[in-house]
């Protein structure tokens, strides 16, 4: 699964990677240097899942997305994220208007 994701990333970035070594090619391409702790984590968990969060200016999480085995290495599209930001901005604007109307 990890190698497949690295192979896809290498293709997207235009990086030539030998079959079975995409991860070894992609990791250094962005400056990643594997530490002993990374290796230990891989032995324990095999894979690291990620999450994305949209936090408003008051520190409230308005949206979250957590990677799963089914969604591994498939991230929300830029347009989806921009749409979420716009919805949070609009919500914050309306909430601020309500507070101003009610003296808050």
KOLGU-4560 file (N, C-alpha, C; in nm, 3 decimals, padded with zeros to 5 digits):
<recs>
<n_xx: 00.082 n_yy: -00.119 n_zz: 00.000 ca_xx: 00.000 ca_yy: 00.000 ca_zz: 00.000 c_xx: 00.087 c_yy: 00.125 c_zz: 00.000 mol: A seq: 1 type: UNK>
<n_xx: 00.189 n_yy: 00.129 n_zz: 00.082 ca_xx: 00.277 ca_yy: 00.245 ca_zz: 00.089 c_xx: 00.353 c_yy: 00.261 c_zz: -00.042 mol: A seq: 2 type: UNK>
<n_xx: 00.402 n_yy: 00.152 n_zz: -00.095 ca_xx: 00.478 ca_yy: 00.158 ca_zz: -00.220 c_xx: 00.388 c_yy: 00.204 c_zz: -00.335 mol: A seq: 3 type: UNK>
<n_xx: 00.263 n_yy: 00.159 n_zz: -00.336 ca_xx: 00.169 ca_yy: 00.201 ca_zz: -00.440 c_xx: 00.145 c_yy: 00.352 c_zz: -00.432 mol: A seq: 4 type: UNK>
<n_xx: 00.129 n_yy: 00.404 n_zz: -00.311 ca_xx: 00.109 ca_yy: 00.548 ca_zz: -00.294 c_xx: 00.234 c_yy: 00.625 c_zz: -00.337 mol: A seq: 5 type: UNK>
<n_xx: 00.352 n_yy: 00.574 n_zz: -00.304 ca_xx: 00.477 ca_yy: 00.639 ca_zz: -00.344 c_xx: 00.494 c_yy: 00.636 c_zz: -00.495 mol: A seq: 6 type: UNK>
<n_xx: 00.454 n_yy: 00.527 n_zz: -00.558 ca_xx: 00.461 ca_yy: 00.517 ca_zz: -00.703 c_xx: 00.370 c_yy: 00.620 c_zz: -00.769 mol: A seq: 7 type: UNK>
<n_xx: 00.249 n_yy: 00.635 n_zz: -00.715 ca_xx: 00.155 ca_yy: 00.735 ca_zz: -00.768 c_xx: 00.211 c_yy: 00.876 c_zz: -00.750 mol: A seq: 8 type: UNK>
<n_xx: 00.267 n_yy: 00.904 n_zz: -00.634 ca_xx: 00.326 ca_yy: 01.036 ca_zz: -00.607 c_xx: 00.442 c_yy: 01.064 c_zz: -00.701 mol: A seq: 9 type: UNK>
<n_xx: 00.527 n_yy: 00.965 n_zz: -00.724 ca_xx: 00.640 ca_yy: 00.981 ca_zz: -00.816 c_xx: 00.589 c_yy: 01.016 c_zz: -00.955 mol: A seq: 10 type: UNK>
<n_xx: 00.483 n_yy: 00.949 n_zz: -01.000 ca_xx: 00.425 ca_yy: 00.980 ca_zz: -01.131 c_xx: 00.374 c_yy: 01.123 c_zz: -01.136 mol: A seq: 11 type: UNK>
<n_xx: 00.302 n_yy: 01.164 n_zz: -01.031 ca_xx: 00.247 ca_yy: 01.300 ca_zz: -01.025 c_xx: 00.356 c_yy: 01.406 c_zz: -01.025 mol: A seq: 12 type: UNK>
<n_xx: 00.469 n_yy: 01.376 n_zz: -00.962 ca_xx: 00.579 ca_yy: 01.472 ca_zz: -00.952 c_xx: 00.676 c_yy: 01.463 c_zz: -01.070 mol: A seq: 13 type: UNK>
<n_xx: 00.654 n_yy: 01.363 n_zz: -01.156 ca_xx: 00.743 ca_yy: 01.346 ca_zz: -01.271 c_xx: 00.880 c_yy: 01.291 c_zz: -01.233 mol: A seq: 14 type: UNK>
<n_xx: 00.885 n_yy: 01.215 n_zz: -01.124 ca_xx: 01.009 ca_yy: 01.155 ca_zz: -01.076 c_xx: 01.016 c_yy: 01.011 c_zz: -01.124 mol: A seq: 15 type: UNK>
<n_xx: 01.127 n_yy: 00.975 n_zz: -01.184 ca_xx: 01.145 ca_yy: 00.838 ca_zz: -01.229 c_xx: 01.187 c_yy: 00.752 c_zz: -01.110 mol: A seq: 16 type: UNK>
<n_xx: 01.112 n_yy: 00.646 n_zz: -01.088 ca_xx: 01.142 ca_yy: 00.557 ca_zz: -00.976 c_xx: 01.145 c_yy: 00.413 c_zz: -01.025 mol: A seq: 17 type: UNK>
<n_xx: 01.243 n_yy: 00.339 n_zz: -00.979 ca_xx: 01.253 ca_yy: 00.198 ca_zz: -01.015 c_xx: 01.136 c_yy: 00.122 c_zz: -00.953 mol: A seq: 18 type: UNK>
<n_xx: 01.090 n_yy: 00.021 n_zz: -01.021 ca_xx: 00.981 ca_yy: -00.062 ca_zz: -00.971 c_xx: 01.019 c_yy: -00.117 c_zz: -00.834 mol: A seq: 19 type: UNK>
<n_xx: 00.932 n_yy: -00.097 n_zz: -00.736 ca_xx: 00.957 ca_yy: -00.146 ca_zz: -00.602 c_xx: 01.040 c_yy: -00.052 c_zz: -00.515 mol: A seq: 20 type: UNK>
<n_xx: 01.086 n_yy: 00.061 n_zz: -00.572 ca_xx: 01.168 ca_yy: 00.154 ca_zz: -00.494 c_xx: 01.118 c_yy: 00.298 c_zz: -00.502 mol: A seq: 21 type: UNK>
<n_xx: 00.989 n_yy: 00.314 n_zz: -00.527 ca_xx: 00.935 ca_yy: 00.449 ca_zz: -00.537 c_xx: 00.951 c_yy: 00.525 c_zz: -00.405 mol: A seq: 22 type: UNK>
<n_xx: 00.926 n_yy: 00.456 n_zz: -00.297 ca_xx: 00.938 ca_yy: 00.523 ca_zz: -00.167 c_xx: 01.081 c_yy: 00.568 c_zz: -00.143 mol: A seq: 23 type: UNK>
<n_xx: 01.176 n_yy: 00.486 n_zz: -00.177 ca_xx: 01.317 ca_yy: 00.521 ca_zz: -00.161 c_xx: 01.359 c_yy: 00.636 c_zz: -00.251 mol: A seq: 24 type: UNK>
<n_xx: 01.285 n_yy: 00.659 n_zz: -00.359 ca_xx: 01.313 ca_yy: 00.768 ca_zz: -00.450 c_xx: 01.239 c_yy: 00.895 c_zz: -00.409 mol: A seq: 25 type: UNK>
<n_xx: 01.113 n_yy: 00.881 n_zz: -00.369 ca_xx: 01.030 ca_yy: 00.997 ca_zz: -00.336 c_xx: 01.072 c_yy: 01.060 c_zz: -00.203 mol: A seq: 26 type: UNK>
<n_xx: 01.100 n_yy: 00.979 n_zz: -00.102 ca_xx: 01.135 ca_yy: 01.034 ca_zz: 00.030 c_xx: 01.248 c_yy: 01.137 c_zz: 00.022 mol: A seq: 27 type: UNK>
<n_xx: 01.363 n_yy: 01.105 n_zz: -00.038 ca_xx: 01.470 ca_yy: 01.203 ca_zz: -00.043 c_xx: 01.440 c_yy: 01.322 c_zz: -00.134 mol: A seq: 28 type: UNK>
<n_xx: 01.348 n_yy: 01.305 n_zz: -00.230 ca_xx: 01.318 ca_yy: 01.413 ca_zz: -00.325 c_xx: 01.261 c_yy: 01.535 c_zz: -00.254 mol: A seq: 29 type: UNK>
<n_xx: 01.192 n_yy: 01.514 n_zz: -00.141 ca_xx: 01.139 ca_yy: 01.630 ca_zz: -00.068 c_xx: 01.217 c_yy: 01.659 c_zz: 00.059 mol: A seq: 30 type: UNK>
<n_xx: 01.336 n_yy: 01.599 n_zz: 00.070 ca_xx: 01.424 ca_yy: 01.628 ca_zz: 00.183 c_xx: 01.400 c_yy: 01.541 c_zz: 00.305 mol: A seq: 31 type: UNK>
<n_xx: 01.312 n_yy: 01.443 n_zz: 00.294 ca_xx: 01.285 ca_yy: 01.356 ca_zz: 00.408 c_xx: 01.404 c_yy: 01.266 c_zz: 00.437 mol: A seq: 32 type: UNK>
<n_xx: 01.446 n_yy: 01.264 n_zz: 00.561 ca_xx: 01.553 ca_yy: 01.176 ca_zz: 00.604 c_xx: 01.498 c_yy: 01.085 c_zz: 00.713 mol: A seq: 33 type: UNK>
<n_xx: 01.496 n_yy: 00.957 n_zz: 00.685 ca_xx: 01.442 ca_yy: 00.860 ca_zz: 00.778 c_xx: 01.533 c_yy: 00.845 c_zz: 00.900 mol: A seq: 34 type: UNK>
<n_xx: 01.474 n_yy: 00.853 n_zz: 01.017 ca_xx: 01.546 ca_yy: 00.835 ca_zz: 01.143 c_xx: 01.519 c_yy: 00.696 c_zz: 01.199 mol: A seq: 35 type: UNK>
<n_xx: 01.597 n_yy: 00.658 n_zz: 01.296 ca_xx: 01.576 ca_yy: 00.529 ca_zz: 01.361 c_xx: 01.434 c_yy: 00.520 c_zz: 01.418 mol: A seq: 36 type: UNK>
<n_xx: 01.383 n_yy: 00.631 n_zz: 01.470 ca_xx: 01.247 ca_yy: 00.631 ca_zz: 01.526 c_xx: 01.143 c_yy: 00.607 c_zz: 01.417 mol: A seq: 37 type: UNK>
<n_xx: 01.168 n_yy: 00.656 n_zz: 01.294 ca_xx: 01.076 ca_yy: 00.630 ca_zz: 01.183 c_xx: 01.073 c_yy: 00.481 c_zz: 01.152 mol: A seq: 38 type: UNK>
<n_xx: 01.191 n_yy: 00.421 n_zz: 01.150 ca_xx: 01.199 ca_yy: 00.277 ca_zz: 01.123 c_xx: 01.127 c_yy: 00.197 c_zz: 01.231 mol: A seq: 39 type: UNK>
<n_xx: 01.145 n_yy: 00.239 n_zz: 01.357 ca_xx: 01.079 ca_yy: 00.170 ca_zz: 01.468 c_xx: 00.927 c_yy: 00.183 c_zz: 01.456 mol: A seq: 40 type: UNK>
<n_xx: 00.879 n_yy: 00.302 n_zz: 01.418 ca_xx: 00.735 ca_yy: 00.322 ca_zz: 01.399 c_xx: 00.682 c_yy: 00.232 c_zz: 01.288 mol: A seq: 41 type: UNK>
<n_xx: 00.757 n_yy: 00.221 n_zz: 01.180 ca_xx: 00.714 ca_yy: 00.136 ca_zz: 01.069 c_xx: 00.705 c_yy: -00.010 c_zz: 01.111 mol: A seq: 42 type: UNK>
<n_xx: 00.795 n_yy: -00.051 n_zz: 01.197 ca_xx: 00.790 ca_yy: -00.190 ca_zz: 01.245 c_xx: 00.668 c_yy: -00.214 c_zz: 01.332 mol: A seq: 43 type: UNK>
<n_xx: 00.634 n_yy: -00.114 n_zz: 01.415 ca_xx: 00.519 ca_yy: -00.128 ca_zz: 01.504 c_xx: 00.386 c_yy: -00.113 c_zz: 01.430 mol: A seq: 44 type: UNK>
<n_xx: 00.378 n_yy: -00.012 n_zz: 01.343 ca_xx: 00.249 ca_yy: 00.023 ca_zz: 01.283 c_xx: 00.240 c_yy: -00.003 c_zz: 01.134 mol: A seq: 45 type: UNK>
<n_xx: 00.351 n_yy: -00.018 n_zz: 01.069 ca_xx: 00.359 ca_yy: -00.040 ca_zz: 00.925 c_xx: 00.322 c_yy: 00.082 c_zz: 00.842 mol: A seq: 46 type: UNK>
<n_xx: 00.232 n_yy: 00.162 n_zz: 00.890 ca_xx: 00.187 ca_yy: 00.275 ca_zz: 00.810 c_xx: 00.140 c_yy: 00.387 c_zz: 00.903 mol: A seq: 47 type: UNK>
<n_xx: 00.164 n_yy: 00.508 n_zz: 00.861 ca_xx: 00.120 ca_yy: 00.622 ca_zz: 00.940 c_xx: 00.005 c_yy: 00.690 c_zz: 00.867 mol: A seq: 48 type: UNK>
<n_xx: -00.106 n_yy: 00.704 n_zz: 00.935 ca_xx: -00.221 ca_yy: 00.772 ca_zz: 00.877 c_xx: -00.213 c_yy: 00.920 c_zz: 00.914 mol: A seq: 49 type: UNK>
<n_xx: -00.272 n_yy: 01.003 n_zz: 00.832 ca_xx: -00.268 ca_yy: 01.146 ca_zz: 00.857 c_xx: -00.408 c_yy: 01.201 c_zz: 00.875 mol: A seq: 50 type: UNK>
<n_xx: -00.414 n_yy: 01.323 n_zz: 00.920 ca_xx: -00.541 ca_yy: 01.392 ca_zz: 00.934 c_xx: -00.527 c_yy: 01.535 c_zz: 00.888 mol: A seq: 51 type: UNK>
<n_xx: -00.637 n_yy: 01.594 n_zz: 00.850 ca_xx: -00.641 ca_yy: 01.734 ca_zz: 00.810 c_xx: -00.749 c_yy: 01.801 c_zz: 00.894 mol: A seq: 52 type: UNK>
<n_xx: -00.723 n_yy: 01.925 n_zz: 00.933 ca_xx: -00.816 ca_yy: 01.998 ca_zz: 01.017 c_xx: -00.830 c_yy: 02.140 c_zz: 00.967 mol: A seq: 53 type: UNK>
<n_xx: -00.951 n_yy: 02.192 n_zz: 00.971 ca_xx: -00.976 ca_yy: 02.332 ca_zz: 00.940 c_xx: -01.019 c_yy: 02.397 c_zz: 01.070 mol: A seq: 54 type: UNK>
<n_xx: -00.936 n_yy: 02.489 n_zz: 01.117 ca_xx: -00.956 ca_yy: 02.552 ca_zz: 01.247 c_xx: -00.985 c_yy: 02.700 c_zz: 01.223 mol: A seq: 55 type: UNK>
<n_xx: -01.091 n_yy: 02.751 n_zz: 01.284 ca_xx: -01.124 ca_yy: 02.892 ca_zz: 01.264 c_xx: -01.035 c_yy: 02.981 c_zz: 01.352 mol: A seq: 56 type: UNK>
<n_xx: -01.051 n_yy: 03.110 n_zz: 01.336 ca_xx: -00.962 ca_yy: 03.203 ca_zz: 01.408 c_xx: -00.980 c_yy: 03.199 c_zz: 01.560 mol: A seq: 57 type: UNK>
<n_xx: -01.091 n_yy: 03.139 n_zz: 01.606 ca_xx: -01.112 ca_yy: 03.124 ca_zz: 01.750 c_xx: -01.058 c_yy: 02.992 c_zz: 01.803 mol: A seq: 58 type: UNK>
<n_xx: -00.996 n_yy: 02.914 n_zz: 01.715 ca_xx: -00.938 ca_yy: 02.787 ca_zz: 01.756 c_xx: -01.035 c_yy: 02.670 c_zz: 01.758 mol: A seq: 59 type: UNK>
<n_xx: -01.152 n_yy: 02.689 n_zz: 01.698 ca_xx: -01.252 ca_yy: 02.583 ca_zz: 01.694 c_xx: -01.233 c_yy: 02.502 c_zz: 01.567 mol: A seq: 60 type: UNK>
<n_xx: -01.226 n_yy: 02.370 n_zz: 01.582 ca_xx: -01.214 ca_yy: 02.281 ca_zz: 01.466 c_xx: -01.350 c_yy: 02.279 c_zz: 01.396 mol: A seq: 61 type: UNK>
<n_xx: -01.352 n_yy: 02.326 n_zz: 01.272 ca_xx: -01.477 ca_yy: 02.332 ca_zz: 01.194 c_xx: -01.491 c_yy: 02.216 c_zz: 01.098 mol: A seq: 62 type: UNK>
<n_xx: -01.381 n_yy: 02.147 n_zz: 01.069 ca_xx: -01.384 ca_yy: 02.034 ca_zz: 00.977 c_xx: -01.262 c_yy: 01.948 c_zz: 01.004 mol: A seq: 63 type: UNK>
<n_xx: -01.279 n_yy: 01.818 n_zz: 00.994 ca_xx: -01.163 ca_yy: 01.728 ca_zz: 01.006 c_xx: -01.179 c_yy: 01.613 c_zz: 00.908 mol: A seq: 64 type: UNK>
<n_xx: -01.067 n_yy: 01.561 n_zz: 00.867 ca_xx: -01.062 ca_yy: 01.447 ca_zz: 00.776 c_xx: -00.948 c_yy: 01.359 c_zz: 00.823 mol: A seq: 65 type: UNK>
<n_xx: -00.976 n_yy: 01.233 n_zz: 00.845 ca_xx: -00.874 ca_yy: 01.140 ca_zz: 00.892 c_xx: -00.858 c_yy: 01.029 c_zz: 00.790 mol: A seq: 66 type: UNK>
<n_xx: -00.734 n_yy: 01.007 n_zz: 00.753 ca_xx: -00.703 ca_yy: 00.903 ca_zz: 00.656 c_xx: -00.735 c_yy: 00.766 c_zz: 00.714 mol: A seq: 67 type: UNK>
<n_xx: -00.782 n_yy: 00.676 n_zz: 00.629 ca_xx: -00.809 ca_yy: 00.538 ca_zz: 00.668 c_xx: -00.738 c_yy: 00.446 c_zz: 00.568 mol: A seq: 68 type: UNK>
<n_xx: -00.746 n_yy: 00.320 n_zz: 00.591 ca_xx: -00.685 ca_yy: 00.226 ca_zz: 00.496 c_xx: -00.749 c_yy: 00.243 c_zz: 00.358 mol: A seq: 69 type: UNK>
<n_xx: -00.880 n_yy: 00.268 n_zz: 00.353 ca_xx: -00.947 ca_yy: 00.286 ca_zz: 00.223 c_xx: -00.910 c_yy: 00.417 c_zz: 00.155 mol: A seq: 70 type: UNK>
<n_xx: -00.878 n_yy: 00.520 n_zz: 00.233 ca_xx: -00.848 ca_yy: 00.651 ca_zz: 00.174 c_xx: -00.699 c_yy: 00.684 c_zz: 00.178 mol: A seq: 71 type: UNK>
<n_xx: -00.614 n_yy: 00.586 n_zz: 00.205 ca_xx: -00.471 ca_yy: 00.610 ca_zz: 00.217 c_xx: -00.415 c_yy: 00.681 c_zz: 00.094 mol: A seq: 72 type: UNK>
<n_xx: -00.345 n_yy: 00.791 n_zz: 00.117 ca_xx: -00.279 ca_yy: 00.871 ca_zz: 00.014 c_xx: -00.377 c_yy: 00.934 c_zz: -00.084 mol: A seq: 73 type: UNK>
<n_xx: -00.502 n_yy: 00.945 n_zz: -00.046 ca_xx: -00.600 ca_yy: 01.019 ca_zz: -00.127 c_xx: -00.646 c_yy: 01.136 c_zz: -00.043 mol: A seq: 74 type: UNK>
<n_xx: -00.598 n_yy: 01.251 n_zz: -00.077 ca_xx: -00.626 ca_yy: 01.369 ca_zz: 00.003 c_xx: -00.740 c_yy: 01.449 c_zz: -00.058 mol: A seq: 75 type: UNK>
<n_xx: -00.810 n_yy: 01.527 n_zz: 00.025 ca_xx: -00.917 ca_yy: 01.612 ca_zz: -00.029 c_xx: -00.860 c_yy: 01.702 c_zz: -00.138 mol: A seq: 76 type: UNK>
<n_xx: -00.939 n_yy: 01.722 n_zz: -00.242 ca_xx: -00.898 ca_yy: 01.806 ca_zz: -00.354 c_xx: -00.888 c_yy: 01.951 c_zz: -00.309 mol: A seq: 77 type: UNK>
<n_xx: -00.804 n_yy: 02.026 n_zz: -00.376 ca_xx: -00.786 ca_yy: 02.168 ca_zz: -00.344 c_xx: -00.918 c_yy: 02.242 c_zz: -00.347 mol: A seq: 78 type: UNK>
<n_xx: -01.000 n_yy: 02.216 n_zz: -00.448 ca_xx: -01.129 ca_yy: 02.284 ca_zz: -00.459 c_xx: -01.219 c_yy: 02.252 c_zz: -00.340 mol: A seq: 79 type: UNK>
<n_xx: -01.216 n_yy: 02.129 n_zz: -00.294 ca_xx: -01.296 ca_yy: 02.091 ca_zz: -00.177 c_xx: -01.250 c_yy: 02.170 c_zz: -00.054 mol: A seq: 80 type: UNK>
<n_xx: -01.120 n_yy: 02.180 n_zz: -00.036 ca_xx: -01.067 ca_yy: 02.254 ca_zz: 00.079 c_xx: -01.101 c_yy: 02.402 c_zz: 00.070 mol: A seq: 81 type: UNK>
<n_xx: -01.089 n_yy: 02.460 n_zz: -00.049 ca_xx: -01.123 ca_yy: 02.602 ca_zz: -00.066 c_xx: -01.271 c_yy: 02.626 c_zz: -00.040 mol: A seq: 82 type: UNK>
<n_xx: -01.355 n_yy: 02.533 n_zz: -00.081 ca_xx: -01.498 ca_yy: 02.544 ca_zz: -00.055 c_xx: -01.526 c_yy: 02.540 c_zz: 00.095 mol: A seq: 83 type: UNK>
<n_xx: -01.456 n_yy: 02.452 n_zz: 00.166 ca_xx: -01.472 ca_yy: 02.445 ca_zz: 00.312 c_xx: -01.430 c_yy: 02.576 c_zz: 00.378 mol: A seq: 84 type: UNK>
<n_xx: -01.318 n_yy: 02.631 n_zz: 00.333 ca_xx: -01.271 ca_yy: 02.759 ca_zz: 00.388 c_xx: -01.375 c_yy: 02.867 c_zz: 00.365 mol: A seq: 85 type: UNK>
<n_xx: -01.432 n_yy: 02.870 n_zz: 00.246 ca_xx: -01.535 ca_yy: 02.970 ca_zz: 00.215 c_xx: -01.658 c_yy: 02.953 c_zz: 00.304 mol: A seq: 86 type: UNK>
<n_xx: -01.699 n_yy: 02.828 n_zz: 00.327 ca_xx: -01.814 ca_yy: 02.805 ca_zz: 00.415 c_xx: -01.786 c_yy: 02.850 c_zz: 00.558 mol: A seq: 87 type: UNK>
<n_xx: -01.666 n_yy: 02.822 n_zz: 00.608 ca_xx: -01.630 ca_yy: 02.865 ca_zz: 00.744 c_xx: -01.623 c_yy: 03.017 c_zz: 00.750 mol: A seq: 88 type: UNK>
<n_xx: -01.568 n_yy: 03.079 n_zz: 00.646 ca_xx: -01.560 ca_yy: 03.225 ca_zz: 00.642 c_xx: -01.700 c_yy: 03.286 c_zz: 00.645 mol: A seq: 89 type: UNK>
<n_xx: -01.790 n_yy: 03.232 n_zz: 00.563 ca_xx: -01.926 ca_yy: 03.283 ca_zz: 00.559 c_xx: -01.996 c_yy: 03.263 c_zz: 00.693 mol: A seq: 90 type: UNK>
<n_xx: -01.975 n_yy: 03.146 n_zz: 00.754 ca_xx: -02.035 ca_yy: 03.120 ca_zz: 00.885 c_xx: -01.984 c_yy: 03.221 c_zz: 00.988 mol: A seq: 91 type: UNK>
<n_xx: -01.853 n_yy: 03.244 n_zz: 00.987 ca_xx: -01.794 ca_yy: 03.338 ca_zz: 01.083 c_xx: -01.847 c_yy: 03.478 c_zz: 01.061 mol: A seq: 92 type: UNK>
<n_xx: -01.865 n_yy: 03.517 n_zz: 00.936 ca_xx: -01.919 ca_yy: 03.649 ca_zz: 00.905 c_xx: -02.060 c_yy: 03.663 c_zz: 00.960 mol: A seq: 93 type: UNK>
<n_xx: -02.145 n_yy: 03.559 n_zz: 00.935 ca_xx: -02.283 ca_yy: 03.564 ca_zz: 00.985 c_xx: -02.285 c_yy: 03.564 c_zz: 01.138 mol: A seq: 94 type: UNK>
<n_xx: -02.200 n_yy: 03.483 n_zz: 01.199 ca_xx: -02.196 ca_yy: 03.478 ca_zz: 01.346 c_xx: -02.153 c_yy: 03.612 c_zz: 01.403 mol: A seq: 95 type: UNK>
<n_xx: -02.056 n_yy: 03.676 n_zz: 01.339 ca_xx: -02.011 ca_yy: 03.808 ca_zz: 01.384 c_xx: -02.120 c_yy: 03.912 c_zz: 01.370 mol: A seq: 96 type: UNK>
<n_xx: -02.196 n_yy: 03.905 n_zz: 01.261 ca_xx: -02.307 ca_yy: 03.999 ca_zz: 01.240 c_xx: -02.413 c_yy: 03.980 c_zz: 01.348 mol: A seq: 97 type: UNK>
<n_xx: -02.443 n_yy: 03.854 n_zz: 01.383 ca_xx: -02.541 ca_yy: 03.828 ca_zz: 01.489 c_xx: -02.493 c_yy: 03.884 c_zz: 01.622 mol: A seq: 98 type: UNK>
<n_xx: -02.365 n_yy: 03.866 n_zz: 01.652 ca_xx: -02.311 ca_yy: 03.918 ca_zz: 01.779 c_xx: -02.320 c_yy: 04.070 c_zz: 01.782 mol: A seq: 99 type: UNK>
<n_xx: -02.290 n_yy: 04.135 n_zz: 01.669 ca_xx: -02.295 ca_yy: 04.282 ca_zz: 01.664 c_xx: -02.439 c_yy: 04.330 c_zz: 01.681 mol: A seq: 100 type: UNK>
<n_xx: -02.536 n_yy: 04.259 n_zz: 01.620 ca_xx: -02.677 ca_yy: 04.298 ca_zz: 01.631 c_xx: -02.728 c_yy: 04.286 c_zz: 01.773 mol: A seq: 101 type: UNK>
<n_xx: -02.678 n_yy: 04.186 n_zz: 01.843 ca_xx: -02.727 ca_yy: 04.158 ca_zz: 01.979 c_xx: -02.634 c_yy: 04.213 c_zz: 02.087 mol: A seq: 102 type: UNK>
<n_xx: -02.540 n_yy: 04.298 n_zz: 02.047 ca_xx: -02.453 ca_yy: 04.363 ca_zz: 02.143 c_xx: -02.347 c_yy: 04.273 c_zz: 02.203 mol: A seq: 103 type: UNK>
<n_xx: -02.312 n_yy: 04.162 n_zz: 02.133 ca_xx: -02.215 ca_yy: 04.066 ca_zz: 02.186 c_xx: -02.076 c_yy: 04.088 c_zz: 02.142 mol: A seq: 104 type: UNK>
</recs>
